[in-house]
């Protein structure tokens, strides 16, 4: 095989690899907000665009939200002051505010590899258990 053919074959494989890369595939995570937890239909996604389909399914008739922070801390280990997590001390990736009971909202964010904490930061809700984590890895 000539050197040119080898390069061409290698280039073809690289292109195939790129086409199959999961980072270009739309990913959706269903996030269900309950009064004492946040449930995800998956806790592992690939780097790239991720759509959070956020549904407030709590039976407490309260408005909730979903805040996405990038941190290596465990989702239950964030410092709480006066009933709220100090979001400004973290790298905030995005949030959907004020999801009314029974309603859904979408949040589209681009996620790099790492560990993320998702929480509701309405006063007192984090401490009631409204938090979970998500891992982004290739
Ligand atoms: Cu809440």
Backbone and ligand atoms as CSV (ligand in chain L), in Angstrom:
chain,resi,resn,atom,element,x,y,z
A,1,UNK,N,N,0.857,-1.207,0.000
A,1,UNK,CA,C,0.000,0.000,0.000
A,1,UNK,C,C,0.885,1.246,0.000
A,2,UNK,N,N,0.597,2.200,-0.850
A,2,UNK,CA,C,1.386,3.429,-0.888
A,2,UNK,C,C,1.070,4.278,0.344
A,3,UNK,N,N,1.989,5.156,0.704
A,3,UNK,CA,C,1.734,6.035,1.865
A,3,UNK,C,C,0.443,6.829,1.694
A,4,UNK,N,N,0.150,7.226,0.458
A,4,UNK,CA,C,-1.070,8.019,0.240
A,4,UNK,C,C,-2.328,7.223,0.623
A,5,UNK,N,N,-2.338,5.953,0.196
A,5,UNK,CA,C,-3.501,5.123,0.505
A,5,UNK,C,C,-3.667,4.933,2.005
A,6,UNK,N,N,-2.529,4.791,2.703
A,6,UNK,CA,C,-2.613,4.607,4.156
A,6,UNK,C,C,-3.258,5.837,4.805
A,7,UNK,N,N,-2.824,7.014,4.343
A,7,UNK,CA,C,-3.385,8.239,4.928
A,7,UNK,C,C,-4.887,8.340,4.637
A,8,UNK,N,N,-5.239,8.005,3.390
A,8,UNK,CA,C,-6.651,8.083,3.009
A,8,UNK,C,C,-7.495,7.137,3.866
A,9,UNK,N,N,-6.980,5.921,4.089
A,9,UNK,CA,C,-7.731,4.948,4.876
A,9,UNK,C,C,-7.869,5.442,6.306
A,10,UNK,N,N,-6.807,5.991,6.840
A,10,UNK,CA,C,-6.838,6.482,8.222
A,10,UNK,C,C,-7.844,7.633,8.353
A,11,UNK,N,N,-7.789,8.530,7.318
A,11,UNK,CA,C,-8.714,9.660,7.352
A,11,UNK,C,C,-10.159,9.191,7.333
A,12,UNK,N,N,-10.432,8.155,6.565
A,12,UNK,CA,C,-11.788,7.622,6.490
A,12,UNK,C,C,-12.264,7.108,7.841
A,13,UNK,N,N,-11.392,6.426,8.539
A,13,UNK,CA,C,-11.748,5.893,9.858
A,13,UNK,C,C,-12.013,7.027,10.834
A,14,UNK,N,N,-11.155,8.064,10.751
A,14,UNK,CA,C,-11.328,9.192,11.668
A,14,UNK,C,C,-12.682,9.848,11.435
A,15,UNK,N,N,-13.070,9.967,10.173
A,15,UNK,CA,C,-14.366,10.572,9.870
A,15,UNK,C,C,-15.516,9.733,10.419
A,16,UNK,N,N,-15.386,8.411,10.255
A,16,UNK,CA,C,-16.422,7.521,10.783
A,16,UNK,C,C,-16.539,7.709,12.290
A,17,UNK,N,N,-15.374,7.780,12.941
A,17,UNK,CA,C,-15.368,7.962,14.389
A,17,UNK,C,C,-16.054,9.245,14.777
A,18,UNK,N,N,-15.819,10.287,14.030
A,18,UNK,CA,C,-16.441,11.573,14.342
A,18,UNK,C,C,-17.955,11.501,14.169
A,19,UNK,N,N,-18.382,10.855,13.080
A,19,UNK,CA,C,-19.815,10.766,12.803
A,19,UNK,C,C,-20.540,10.013,13.908
A,20,UNK,N,N,-19.846,9.063,14.525
A,20,UNK,CA,C,-20.492,8.246,15.546
A,20,UNK,C,C,-20.377,8.876,16.934
A,21,UNK,N,N,-19.676,9.994,17.024
A,21,UNK,CA,C,-19.483,10.638,18.319
A,21,UNK,C,C,-20.811,11.025,18.947
A,22,UNK,N,N,-20.984,10.648,20.180
A,22,UNK,CA,C,-22.268,10.875,20.847
A,22,UNK,C,C,-22.505,12.348,21.161
A,23,UNK,N,N,-21.448,13.156,21.119
A,23,UNK,CA,C,-21.616,14.547,21.516
A,23,UNK,C,C,-22.505,15.316,20.552
A,24,UNK,N,N,-22.685,14.773,19.349
A,24,UNK,CA,C,-23.533,15.456,18.380
A,24,UNK,C,C,-24.968,14.941,18.403
A,25,UNK,N,N,-25.199,13.914,19.176
A,25,UNK,CA,C,-26.537,13.335,19.252
A,25,UNK,C,C,-27.330,14.080,20.329
A,26,UNK,N,N,-28.536,14.565,19.986
A,26,UNK,CA,C,-29.325,15.252,21.012
A,26,UNK,C,C,-29.618,14.317,22.186
A,27,UNK,N,N,-29.371,14.837,23.371
A,27,UNK,CA,C,-29.618,14.032,24.566
A,27,UNK,C,C,-30.648,14.742,25.430
A,28,UNK,N,N,-31.574,13.978,25.939
A,28,UNK,CA,C,-32.593,14.546,26.822
A,28,UNK,C,C,-32.568,13.820,28.158
A,29,UNK,N,N,-32.598,14.617,29.207
A,29,UNK,CA,C,-32.696,14.059,30.555
A,29,UNK,C,C,-34.033,14.515,31.135
A,30,UNK,N,N,-34.850,13.567,31.526
A,30,UNK,CA,C,-36.115,13.905,32.176
A,30,UNK,C,C,-35.848,14.129,33.659
A,31,UNK,N,N,-36.156,15.335,34.128
A,31,UNK,CA,C,-35.972,15.662,35.538
A,31,UNK,C,C,-37.339,15.869,36.171
A,32,UNK,N,N,-37.638,15.065,37.153
A,32,UNK,CA,C,-38.926,15.152,37.832
A,32,UNK,C,C,-38.729,15.774,39.211
A,33,UNK,N,N,-39.393,16.921,39.411
A,33,UNK,CA,C,-39.272,17.622,40.682
A,33,UNK,C,C,-40.351,17.134,41.641
A,34,UNK,N,N,-39.919,16.579,42.744
A,34,UNK,CA,C,-40.835,16.159,43.800
A,34,UNK,C,C,-40.521,17.002,45.038
A,35,UNK,N,N,-41.401,16.969,46.024
A,35,UNK,CA,C,-41.225,17.866,47.164
A,35,UNK,C,C,-39.986,17.535,47.987
A,36,UNK,N,N,-39.519,16.284,47.918
A,36,UNK,CA,C,-38.346,15.925,48.720
A,36,UNK,C,C,-37.261,15.218,47.919
A,37,UNK,N,N,-37.318,15.364,46.599
A,37,UNK,CA,C,-36.261,14.783,45.768
A,37,UNK,C,C,-36.347,15.319,44.346
A,38,UNK,N,N,-35.268,15.101,43.620
A,38,UNK,CA,C,-35.268,15.353,42.173
A,38,UNK,C,C,-34.867,14.044,41.523
A,39,UNK,N,N,-35.713,13.544,40.650
A,39,UNK,CA,C,-35.421,12.261,40.026
A,39,UNK,C,C,-35.081,12.460,38.555
A,40,UNK,N,N,-34.013,11.801,38.128
A,40,UNK,CA,C,-33.580,11.867,36.731
A,40,UNK,C,C,-33.777,10.497,36.099
A,41,UNK,N,N,-34.098,10.488,34.815
A,41,UNK,CA,C,-34.248,9.182,34.166
A,41,UNK,C,C,-32.896,8.603,33.780
A,42,UNK,N,N,-31.837,9.441,33.854
A,42,UNK,CA,C,-30.478,8.938,33.722
A,42,UNK,C,C,-29.564,9.869,34.484
A,43,UNK,N,N,-28.484,9.333,35.013
A,43,UNK,CA,C,-27.539,10.187,35.727
A,43,UNK,C,C,-26.191,10.201,35.015
A,44,UNK,N,N,-26.178,9.698,33.772
A,44,UNK,CA,C,-24.949,9.694,32.979
A,44,UNK,C,C,-25.268,10.144,31.564
A,45,UNK,N,N,-24.564,11.180,31.121
A,45,UNK,CA,C,-24.735,11.622,29.738
A,45,UNK,C,C,-23.364,11.884,29.125
A,46,UNK,N,N,-23.372,12.021,27.809
A,46,UNK,CA,C,-22.142,12.336,27.081
A,46,UNK,C,C,-21.964,13.851,27.040
A,47,UNK,N,N,-20.719,14.300,26.869
A,47,UNK,CA,C,-20.502,15.749,26.721
A,47,UNK,C,C,-21.238,16.273,25.491
A,48,UNK,N,N,-21.678,17.517,25.577
A,48,UNK,CA,C,-22.382,18.122,24.455
A,48,UNK,C,C,-23.692,18.747,24.916
A,49,UNK,N,N,-24.576,18.952,23.951
A,49,UNK,CA,C,-25.856,19.583,24.277
A,49,UNK,C,C,-26.771,18.597,25.001
A,50,UNK,N,N,-27.321,19.069,26.105
A,50,UNK,CA,C,-28.247,18.248,26.880
A,50,UNK,C,C,-29.509,19.066,27.138
A,51,UNK,N,N,-30.644,18.486,26.832
A,51,UNK,CA,C,-31.930,19.126,27.126
A,51,UNK,C,C,-32.499,18.512,28.395
A,52,UNK,N,N,-32.747,19.360,29.386
A,52,UNK,CA,C,-33.435,18.895,30.583
A,52,UNK,C,C,-34.925,19.170,30.399
A,53,UNK,N,N,-35.698,18.122,30.468
A,53,UNK,CA,C,-37.147,18.218,30.389
A,53,UNK,C,C,-37.637,18.177,31.840
A,54,UNK,N,N,-37.920,19.372,32.375
A,54,UNK,CA,C,-38.156,19.511,33.812
A,54,UNK,C,C,-39.656,19.537,34.098
A,55,UNK,N,N,-40.108,18.585,34.878
A,55,UNK,CA,C,-41.535,18.498,35.215
A,55,UNK,C,C,-41.725,18.610,36.725
A,56,UNK,N,N,-42.591,19.516,37.116
A,56,UNK,CA,C,-42.911,19.654,38.537
A,56,UNK,C,C,-44.062,18.705,38.857
A,57,UNK,N,N,-43.698,17.545,39.397
A,57,UNK,CA,C,-44.701,16.526,39.707
A,57,UNK,C,C,-44.944,16.433,41.210
A,58,UNK,N,N,-44.491,17.440,41.944
A,58,UNK,CA,C,-44.673,17.397,43.401
A,58,UNK,C,C,-46.152,17.554,43.740
A,59,UNK,N,N,-46.535,16.991,44.854
A,59,UNK,CA,C,-47.944,17.101,45.250
A,59,UNK,C,C,-48.116,18.156,46.350
A,60,UNK,N,N,-47.127,19.063,46.442
A,60,UNK,CA,C,-47.191,20.079,47.502
A,60,UNK,C,C,-47.757,21.416,47.006
A,61,UNK,N,N,-48.202,21.428,45.756
A,61,UNK,CA,C,-48.774,22.653,45.158
A,61,UNK,C,C,-47.802,23.826,45.182
A,62,UNK,N,N,-46.509,23.532,45.231
A,62,UNK,CA,C,-45.505,24.594,45.274
A,62,UNK,C,C,-44.778,24.696,43.950
A,63,UNK,N,N,-44.284,25.896,43.703
A,63,UNK,CA,C,-43.461,26.140,42.524
A,63,UNK,C,C,-42.030,25.722,42.838
A,64,UNK,N,N,-41.422,25.013,41.899
A,64,UNK,CA,C,-40.047,24.568,42.094
A,64,UNK,C,C,-39.194,25.051,40.924
A,65,UNK,N,N,-37.897,24.750,41.006
A,65,UNK,CA,C,-36.983,25.163,39.941
A,65,UNK,C,C,-35.872,24.122,39.833
A,66,UNK,N,N,-35.084,24.259,38.779
A,66,UNK,CA,C,-33.930,23.361,38.623
A,66,UNK,C,C,-32.707,24.213,38.307
A,67,UNK,N,N,-31.713,24.120,39.190
A,67,UNK,CA,C,-30.453,24.842,39.017
A,67,UNK,C,C,-29.363,23.815,38.741
A,68,UNK,N,N,-28.530,24.101,37.740
A,68,UNK,CA,C,-27.448,23.180,37.383
A,68,UNK,C,C,-26.110,23.817,37.734
A,69,UNK,N,N,-25.375,23.196,38.650
A,69,UNK,CA,C,-24.070,23.698,39.065
A,69,UNK,C,C,-23.010,22.665,38.714
A,70,UNK,N,N,-21.828,23.142,38.325
A,70,UNK,CA,C,-20.719,22.221,38.070
A,70,UNK,C,C,-19.820,22.216,39.299
A,71,UNK,N,N,-19.746,21.087,39.960
A,71,UNK,CA,C,-18.928,20.968,41.161
A,71,UNK,C,C,-18.601,19.504,41.404
A,72,UNK,N,N,-17.454,19.277,42.032
A,72,UNK,CA,C,-17.088,17.909,42.371
A,72,UNK,C,C,-17.701,17.476,43.701
A,73,UNK,N,N,-18.318,18.414,44.419
A,73,UNK,CA,C,-18.946,18.066,45.693
A,73,UNK,C,C,-20.138,17.130,45.475
A,74,UNK,N,N,-20.368,16.269,46.460
A,74,UNK,CA,C,-21.559,15.416,46.419
A,74,UNK,C,C,-22.795,16.305,46.471
A,75,UNK,N,N,-23.883,15.845,45.860
A,75,UNK,CA,C,-25.049,16.739,45.745
A,75,UNK,C,C,-25.659,17.106,47.098
A,76,UNK,N,N,-25.385,16.292,48.109
A,76,UNK,CA,C,-25.937,16.614,49.430
A,76,UNK,C,C,-24.976,17.393,50.314
A,77,UNK,N,N,-23.827,17.782,49.761
A,77,UNK,CA,C,-22.757,18.359,50.591
A,77,UNK,C,C,-22.569,19.862,50.409
A,78,UNK,N,N,-23.521,20.526,49.753
A,78,UNK,CA,C,-23.342,21.964,49.524
A,78,UNK,C,C,-23.729,22.757,50.771
A,79,UNK,N,N,-23.011,23.848,50.974
A,79,UNK,CA,C,-23.254,24.697,52.146
A,79,UNK,C,C,-24.582,25.439,51.995
A,80,UNK,N,N,-25.376,25.396,53.056
A,80,UNK,CA,C,-26.681,26.073,53.049
A,80,UNK,C,C,-26.644,27.241,54.020
A,81,UNK,N,N,-27.069,28.397,53.546
A,81,UNK,CA,C,-27.192,29.564,54.431
A,81,UNK,C,C,-28.600,30.120,54.305
A,82,UNK,N,N,-29.254,30.248,55.427
A,82,UNK,CA,C,-30.627,30.781,55.455
A,82,UNK,C,C,-31.527,30.043,54.472
A,83,UNK,N,N,-31.347,28.741,54.439
A,83,UNK,CA,C,-32.265,27.924,53.645
A,83,UNK,C,C,-31.936,27.799,52.178
A,84,UNK,N,N,-30.831,28.432,51.750
A,84,UNK,CA,C,-30.506,28.362,50.325
A,84,UNK,C,C,-29.030,28.030,50.127
A,85,UNK,N,N,-28.740,27.368,49.011
A,85,UNK,CA,C,-27.354,27.114,48.621
A,85,UNK,C,C,-26.813,28.391,47.980
A,86,UNK,N,N,-25.586,28.746,48.346
A,86,UNK,CA,C,-24.961,29.947,47.779
A,86,UNK,C,C,-24.523,29.655,46.352
A,87,UNK,N,N,-25.465,29.804,45.409
A,87,UNK,CA,C,-25.208,29.473,43.992
A,87,UNK,C,C,-24.006,30.223,43.444
A,88,UNK,N,N,-23.842,31.482,43.902
A,88,UNK,CA,C,-22.785,32.331,43.342
A,88,UNK,C,C,-21.382,31.802,43.643
A,89,UNK,N,N,-21.283,30.880,44.588
A,89,UNK,CA,C,-19.967,30.315,44.898
A,89,UNK,C,C,-19.618,29.154,43.979
A,90,UNK,N,N,-20.540,28.827,43.093
A,90,UNK,CA,C,-20.317,27.703,42.186
A,90,UNK,C,C,-20.356,28.167,40.743
A,91,UNK,N,N,-19.913,27.288,39.874
A,91,UNK,CA,C,-20.020,27.557,38.450
A,91,UNK,C,C,-21.424,27.142,38.029
A,92,UNK,N,N,-22.254,28.161,37.789
A,92,UNK,CA,C,-23.646,27.887,37.440
A,92,UNK,C,C,-23.770,27.715,35.931
A,93,UNK,N,N,-24.310,26.589,35.525
A,93,UNK,CA,C,-24.417,26.268,34.107
A,93,UNK,C,C,-25.740,26.760,33.534
A,94,UNK,N,N,-26.779,26.716,34.343
A,94,UNK,CA,C,-28.078,27.173,33.876
A,94,UNK,C,C,-29.153,26.874,34.894
A,95,UNK,N,N,-30.344,27.411,34.658
A,95,UNK,CA,C,-31.463,27.094,35.536
A,95,UNK,C,C,-32.790,27.337,34.829
A,96,UNK,N,N,-33.798,26.642,35.292
A,96,UNK,CA,C,-35.169,26.957,34.915
A,96,UNK,C,C,-35.859,27.368,36.204
A,97,UNK,N,N,-36.412,28.575,36.191
A,97,UNK,CA,C,-37.061,29.086,37.387
A,97,UNK,C,C,-38.565,28.874,37.302
A,98,UNK,N,N,-39.159,28.814,38.483
A,98,UNK,CA,C,-40.618,28.876,38.615
A,98,UNK,C,C,-41.382,27.912,37.707
A,99,UNK,N,N,-41.170,26.633,37.957
A,99,UNK,CA,C,-41.962,25.614,37.276
A,99,UNK,C,C,-43.193,25.357,38.154
A,100,UNK,N,N,-44.345,25.764,37.650
A,100,UNK,CA,C,-45.580,25.645,38.434
A,100,UNK,C,C,-45.971,24.173,38.598
A,101,UNK,N,N,-46.758,23.878,39.628
A,101,UNK,CA,C,-47.188,22.491,39.851
A,101,UNK,C,C,-47.848,21.910,38.605
A,102,UNK,N,N,-47.414,20.728,38.217
A,102,UNK,CA,C,-47.993,20.052,37.063
A,102,UNK,C,C,-47.447,20.510,35.723
A,103,UNK,N,N,-46.607,21.540,35.738
A,103,UNK,CA,C,-46.093,22.094,34.479
A,103,UNK,C,C,-44.688,21.578,34.174
A,104,UNK,N,N,-44.279,21.786,32.912
A,104,UNK,CA,C,-42.939,21.402,32.479
A,104,UNK,C,C,-42.255,22.580,31.804
A,105,UNK,N,N,-40.946,22.626,31.935
A,105,UNK,CA,C,-40.140,23.600,31.208
A,105,UNK,C,C,-38.888,22.898,30.720
A,106,UNK,N,N,-38.301,23.469,29.666
A,106,UNK,CA,C,-37.089,22.871,29.120
A,106,UNK,C,C,-35.878,23.772,29.346
A,107,UNK,N,N,-34.753,23.144,29.553
A,107,UNK,CA,C,-33.479,23.862,29.691
A,107,UNK,C,C,-32.473,23.153,28.804
A,108,UNK,N,N,-31.850,23.910,27.893
A,108,UNK,CA,C,-30.826,23.316,27.029
A,108,UNK,C,C,-29.479,23.908,27.421
A,109,UNK,N,N,-28.542,23.043,27.760
A,109,UNK,CA,C,-27.212,23.502,28.153
A,109,UNK,C,C,-26.162,22.653,27.458
A,110,UNK,N,N,-24.976,23.225,27.334
A,110,UNK,CA,C,-23.858,22.465,26.783
A,110,UNK,C,C,-22.998,22.033,27.960
A,111,UNK,N,N,-22.832,20.736,28.119
A,111,UNK,CA,C,-22.119,20.216,29.280
A,111,UNK,C,C,-20.772,19.620,28.894
A,112,UNK,N,N,-19.742,20.066,29.610
A,112,UNK,CA,C,-18.405,19.500,29.454
A,112,UNK,C,C,-18.293,18.313,30.418
A,113,UNK,N,N,-17.305,17.447,30.191
A,113,UNK,CA,C,-17.148,16.312,31.112
A,113,UNK,C,C,-16.986,16.809,32.552
A,114,UNK,N,N,-17.544,16.084,33.473
A,114,UNK,CA,C,-17.424,16.462,34.872
A,114,UNK,C,C,-18.624,16.026,35.690
A,115,UNK,N,N,-18.663,16.538,36.922
A,115,UNK,CA,C,-19.719,16.195,37.873
A,115,UNK,C,C,-20.587,17.428,38.111
A,116,UNK,N,N,-21.879,17.222,38.052
A,116,UNK,CA,C,-22.822,18.339,38.200
A,116,UNK,C,C,-23.812,18.047,39.322
A,117,UNK,N,N,-24.208,19.115,39.989
A,117,UNK,CA,C,-25.256,18.993,41.000
A,117,UNK,C,C,-26.485,19.749,40.508
A,118,UNK,N,N,-27.626,19.102,40.572
A,118,UNK,CA,C,-28.898,19.705,40.190
A,118,UNK,C,C,-29.713,19.891,41.463
A,119,UNK,N,N,-30.264,21.080,41.623
A,119,UNK,CA,C,-31.018,21.328,42.852
A,119,UNK,C,C,-32.135,22.321,42.623
A,120,UNK,N,N,-33.039,22.337,43.598
A,120,UNK,CA,C,-34.056,23.383,43.662
A,120,UNK,C,C,-33.614,24.299,44.791
A,121,UNK,N,N,-33.486,25.582,44.449
A,121,UNK,CA,C,-32.962,26.507,45.456
A,121,UNK,C,C,-34.025,27.457,46.007
A,122,UNK,N,N,-35.274,27.038,45.919
A,122,UNK,CA,C,-36.302,27.768,46.663
A,122,UNK,C,C,-35.977,27.558,48.144
A,123,UNK,N,N,-36.242,28.566,48.954
A,123,UNK,CA,C,-35.827,28.505,50.352
A,123,UNK,C,C,-36.301,27.226,51.051
A,124,UNK,N,N,-35.324,26.496,51.585
A,124,UNK,CA,C,-35.630,25.286,52.348
A,124,UNK,C,C,-35.756,24.017,51.526
A,125,UNK,N,N,-35.847,24.146,50.211
A,125,UNK,CA,C,-36.123,22.961,49.389
A,125,UNK,C,C,-34.913,22.042,49.247
A,126,UNK,N,N,-33.713,22.655,49.172
A,126,UNK,CA,C,-32.505,21.821,49.071
A,126,UNK,C,C,-32.407,20.918,50.297
A,127,UNK,N,N,-32.632,21.509,51.459
A,127,UNK,CA,C,-32.525,20.745,52.704
A,127,UNK,C,C,-33.616,19.691,52.831
A,128,UNK,N,N,-34.701,19.883,52.095
A,128,UNK,CA,C,-35.769,18.869,52.101
A,128,UNK,C,C,-35.423,17.699,51.189
A,129,UNK,N,N,-34.324,17.825,50.462
A,129,UNK,CA,C,-33.881,16.709,49.632
A,129,UNK,C,C,-33.949,16.959,48.138
A,130,UNK,N,N,-34.267,18.194,47.757
A,130,UNK,CA,C,-34.393,18.488,46.320
A,130,UNK,C,C,-33.016,18.710,45.679
A,131,UNK,N,N,-32.283,17.622,45.518
A,131,UNK,CA,C,-30.978,17.687,44.856
A,131,UNK,C,C,-30.608,16.311,44.328
A,132,UNK,N,N,-29.787,16.326,43.282
A,132,UNK,CA,C,-29.267,15.070,42.750
A,132,UNK,C,C,-28.016,15.398,41.945
A,133,UNK,N,N,-27.373,14.381,41.422
A,133,UNK,CA,C,-26.137,14.632,40.676
A,133,UNK,C,C,-26.200,13.993,39.295
A,134,UNK,N,N,-25.335,14.501,38.436
A,134,UNK,CA,C,-25.268,14.031,37.054
A,134,UNK,C,C,-23.792,13.954,36.660
A,135,UNK,N,N,-23.425,12.885,36.006
A,135,UNK,CA,C,-22.041,12.721,35.562
A,135,UNK,C,C,-21.986,12.798,34.042
A,136,UNK,N,N,-21.100,13.654,33.545
A,136,UNK,CA,C,-20.908,13.793,32.108
A,136,UNK,C,C,-19.536,13.210,31.757
A,137,UNK,N,N,-19.534,12.189,30.935
A,137,UNK,CA,C,-18.288,11.531,30.552
A,137,UNK,C,C,-18.410,11.014,29.125
A,138,UNK,N,N,-17.303,11.049,28.388
A,138,UNK,CA,C,-17.340,10.560,26.996
A,138,UNK,C,C,-17.708,9.074,26.942
L,1,CU,CU,CU,-38.372,23.251,45.246
